[in-house]
Amino acid sequence: MDAVKQKVSAVDTRVIAMESSASAMRSSVTTLESDMGHIKSQLTSLLLGTDDLENRSRRNNVHLRGIHNAMANADLHATVTTIFNMILDRPLDTPIEIDRVHRVRSVRDRSSNLPNDVLCRVHYYTVKEEIMRKAWRLGPVDFDGASVQLLPDVPAQTLHMRRVLCPLLELIRSAGAFYRWGHPFHVIVTKGGETFALHRHTQLPALFSLLGVDPVVIPNWLDFPSEKAASLQRNRRREFPRRSGCVVSQGEKIMLDPTANEL
């Protein structure tokens, strides 16, 4: 009987030690979860900050798609100036101050015969905005036998976040509301004279209430890190969708001014 009591006592001691250890581990896990929450919040702030800075550094840029590869680099400046003046409905030789213009590596199939895009930085932001507004309304421009399309220069991370929000954008459209992009990254929604700025995933219920729609599952566009976006960024990919479907071009403002932005 004494032997049994000793064994029970030993088991009790071990159980108490295990419970104490488990309690300490739970406390450690709680601390780690809290620390991870703070770290994730800080990473999200850094992500939004760098995304904002990159968008601001590109705000004067214009992508031109469709200019023949046979066009020599030395002639790109004059070619781009001519295209811009065609869009602005001015004499083709009207000077436009352009800081730089060059070809960029294509992300399309290498077997394709499509020309590489041309990237141009317009010196004055107001001039660039006027060009983009009119280009959006006119559509592709016919130049030298080619159809040239003007597109905004959007960072890979911004494009990724906008793609994640495509289901929400469709929902906003179906509810008869308007939206535009803001920086640092957020969506500004207007319906019935009321404006709502969506910055965080936790704000979605309030937005659904404003739209008068049933809640739907929307992934968190601020999840960090994004492997897909990281891959896009490593490869310096710049993809621009067509107008149909879910449009995620920079500064889009559905049913209103497509080039408006909050920079």
Secondary structure as GFF3:
##gff-version 3
##sequence-region A 1 263
A	DSSP	alpha_helix	2	57	.	.	.	ID=ss1
A	DSSP	beta_strand	61	65	.	.	.	ID=ss2
A	DSSP	three_ten_helix	73	75	.	.	.	ID=ss3
A	DSSP	alpha_helix	76	88	.	.	.	ID=ss4
A	DSSP	beta_strand	98	103	.	.	.	ID=ss5
A	DSSP	beta_strand	118	122	.	.	.	ID=ss6
A	DSSP	alpha_helix	125	138	.	.	.	ID=ss7
A	DSSP	beta_strand	141	143	.	.	.	ID=ss8
A	DSSP	beta_strand	146	152	.	.	.	ID=ss9
A	DSSP	alpha_helix	156	164	.	.	.	ID=ss10
A	DSSP	alpha_helix	166	174	.	.	.	ID=ss11
A	DSSP	beta_strand	178	182	.	.	.	ID=ss12
A	DSSP	beta_strand	186	191	.	.	.	ID=ss13
A	DSSP	beta_strand	194	198	.	.	.	ID=ss14
A	DSSP	three_ten_helix	201	203	.	.	.	ID=ss15
A	DSSP	alpha_helix	204	211	.	.	.	ID=ss16
A	DSSP	alpha_helix	227	234	.	.	.	ID=ss17
###
